[in-house]
């Protein structure tokens, strides 16, 4: 809550902004973006459907059953993992049948974008931009001049869903 900032003295520093926990994990970020998409559907139309498992498993299975594309793909990943560990791609028909996911394990499932932006030699990539937020009032943010671009070692294809690259 904003009140915590008002209690700070001007000389005090914090290394984590309170409330930023909603951005640091896949499940919490998904919850935040799903709420925003419900409230402002036009502004968040770019954001694919997502579900938190096991809590929303029945909603995911229902959505997979009505999926227009029989070859639809879902990306499933652990909420607090990195470097591609635990990521799987699953076809809608497998999800729609039910019983595919373990009921005791937390996962996030999101509709897979089957035509990602692939302008650079047919390879998937991501860009990382680093920023330092030093103040909220007044807002002061520094963006580092250099970023990081990561490229897949393999050309993008949907033929092998087990290929993580």
C-alpha positions as CSV (number, residue, x, y, z in Angstrom):
1,X,0.0,0.0,0.0
2,X,1.2,3.6,-0.7
3,X,1.0,4.4,3.0
4,X,4.3,2.6,3.6
5,X,6.1,5.1,1.5
6,X,4.7,8.1,3.4
7,X,6.0,6.6,6.6
8,X,9.6,6.6,5.1
9,X,11.9,9.5,5.7
10,X,13.4,11.1,2.6
11,X,16.9,9.7,3.3
12,X,15.6,6.1,3.8
13,X,16.2,3.5,1.0
14,X,14.3,0.3,0.2
15,X,15.7,-2.5,-1.9
16,X,12.3,-3.9,-2.9
17,X,9.3,-1.7,-3.5
18,X,6.4,-3.1,-1.4
19,X,3.7,-4.7,-3.6
20,X,6.1,-5.5,-6.4
21,X,5.7,-9.2,-5.6
22,X,2.9,-9.3,-8.1
23,X,5.4,-9.0,-10.9
24,X,8.3,-11.3,-9.9
25,X,6.7,-14.8,-10.3
26,X,4.8,-16.2,-13.3
27,X,1.7,-17.1,-11.3
28,X,1.4,-13.7,-9.6
29,X,2.1,-11.8,-12.9
30,X,-0.5,-13.9,-14.6
31,X,-3.0,-13.1,-11.9
32,X,-2.3,-9.4,-12.2
33,X,-2.5,-9.4,-16.0
34,X,-5.7,-11.5,-16.0
35,X,-7.3,-9.0,-13.7
36,X,-6.2,-6.1,-16.0
37,X,-7.5,-8.0,-19.0
38,X,-10.9,-8.4,-17.4
39,X,-11.1,-4.7,-16.6
40,X,-9.6,-3.4,-19.8
41,X,-10.1,-6.1,-22.5
42,X,-9.2,-4.0,-25.5
43,X,-6.0,-2.8,-24.0
44,X,-4.9,-6.3,-23.0
45,X,-6.1,-8.2,-26.1
46,X,-2.5,-9.0,-27.0
47,X,-2.2,-11.0,-23.8
48,X,-3.0,-14.7,-24.3
49,X,-5.5,-16.6,-22.1
50,X,-3.8,-18.1,-19.0
51,X,-4.8,-20.3,-16.1
52,X,-3.3,-21.1,-12.7
53,X,-3.3,-24.8,-11.9
54,X,-4.6,-26.7,-10.1
55,X,-7.1,-24.1,-9.0
56,X,-8.3,-23.3,-12.5
57,X,-7.9,-26.7,-14.1
58,X,-11.6,-27.1,-15.0
59,X,-11.7,-23.7,-16.7
60,X,-8.6,-24.6,-18.7
61,X,-10.1,-28.0,-19.8
62,X,-13.3,-26.2,-20.8
63,X,-11.4,-23.6,-22.7
64,X,-9.4,-26.3,-24.5
65,X,-12.6,-28.2,-25.4
66,X,-14.1,-25.1,-27.2
67,X,-10.8,-24.2,-28.8
68,X,-11.4,-23.4,-32.4
69,X,-8.0,-24.8,-33.5
70,X,-7.8,-28.6,-33.0
71,X,-4.0,-28.3,-33.1
72,X,-4.0,-25.5,-30.5
73,X,-1.1,-25.6,-28.1
74,X,-0.7,-24.6,-24.5
75,X,2.5,-23.7,-22.8
76,X,2.7,-25.1,-19.2
77,X,5.4,-24.0,-16.7
78,X,6.2,-23.9,-13.0
79,X,5.5,-20.6,-11.4
80,X,8.9,-20.0,-9.9
81,X,11.4,-21.6,-12.2
82,X,13.9,-20.2,-14.8
83,X,16.0,-21.1,-17.8
84,X,13.3,-23.2,-19.4
85,X,13.2,-25.8,-16.6
86,X,9.9,-27.6,-16.4
87,X,8.3,-26.0,-19.5
88,X,6.1,-28.2,-21.6
89,X,4.0,-27.7,-24.7
90,X,0.7,-29.6,-24.7
91,X,-2.0,-29.9,-27.4
92,X,-5.5,-28.7,-26.7
93,X,-7.0,-32.2,-27.3
94,X,-4.8,-33.7,-24.5
95,X,-5.8,-30.9,-22.1
96,X,-9.5,-31.2,-23.0
97,X,-9.6,-34.9,-22.1
98,X,-8.9,-34.0,-18.5
99,X,-6.6,-35.7,-16.0
100,X,-3.4,-34.6,-17.8
101,X,-1.9,-32.4,-15.1
102,X,-1.0,-33.5,-11.5
103,X,-3.5,-32.1,-9.0
104,X,-0.9,-31.4,-6.3
105,X,1.6,-29.4,-8.4
106,X,1.3,-25.6,-9.0
107,X,1.7,-24.7,-12.7
108,X,0.7,-21.9,-15.0
109,X,-0.8,-22.7,-18.4
110,X,-1.1,-20.2,-21.2
111,X,-2.3,-20.3,-24.8
112,X,0.8,-20.6,-26.9
113,X,1.4,-18.0,-29.5
114,X,2.0,-20.2,-32.6
115,X,3.2,-17.3,-34.8
116,X,5.7,-15.4,-32.6
117,X,7.7,-12.5,-34.0
118,X,10.5,-14.2,-35.9
119,X,12.3,-11.6,-37.9
120,X,15.8,-12.7,-37.1
121,X,16.8,-15.8,-39.2
122,X,13.7,-17.7,-38.2
123,X,14.8,-18.1,-34.6
124,X,12.9,-17.3,-31.4
125,X,14.5,-14.6,-29.3
126,X,13.9,-12.4,-26.3
127,X,15.2,-9.0,-25.3
128,X,16.1,-7.9,-21.9
129,X,16.2,-4.2,-21.0
130,X,17.6,-3.3,-17.6
131,X,16.2,-0.4,-15.6
132,X,16.8,1.0,-12.1
133,X,13.9,2.6,-10.3
134,X,15.3,4.9,-7.6
135,X,12.2,6.9,-6.6
136,X,8.4,6.8,-7.0
137,X,7.8,10.4,-5.9
138,X,9.1,12.0,-8.0
139,X,9.4,9.1,-10.4
140,X,13.0,8.5,-11.3
141,X,14.0,5.6,-13.5
142,X,17.3,4.9,-15.3
143,X,17.4,2.7,-18.3
144,X,20.7,1.1,-19.0
145,X,22.0,1.9,-22.5
146,X,22.8,-1.7,-23.3
147,X,20.5,-4.7,-23.1
148,X,20.7,-8.4,-23.7
149,X,19.3,-10.3,-26.7
150,X,19.1,-14.1,-26.4
151,X,18.6,-16.3,-29.5
152,X,17.5,-19.8,-29.9
153,X,20.2,-22.2,-31.1
154,X,17.6,-23.9,-33.4
155,X,15.3,-22.6,-36.0
156,X,11.6,-22.3,-34.9
157,X,9.3,-25.2,-35.7
158,X,6.1,-26.6,-34.3
159,X,6.9,-30.1,-35.6
160,X,8.7,-31.2,-32.4
161,X,6.9,-29.9,-29.2
162,X,9.6,-31.4,-27.0
163,X,12.3,-29.2,-28.4
164,X,12.8,-26.4,-25.9
165,X,15.0,-24.3,-28.2
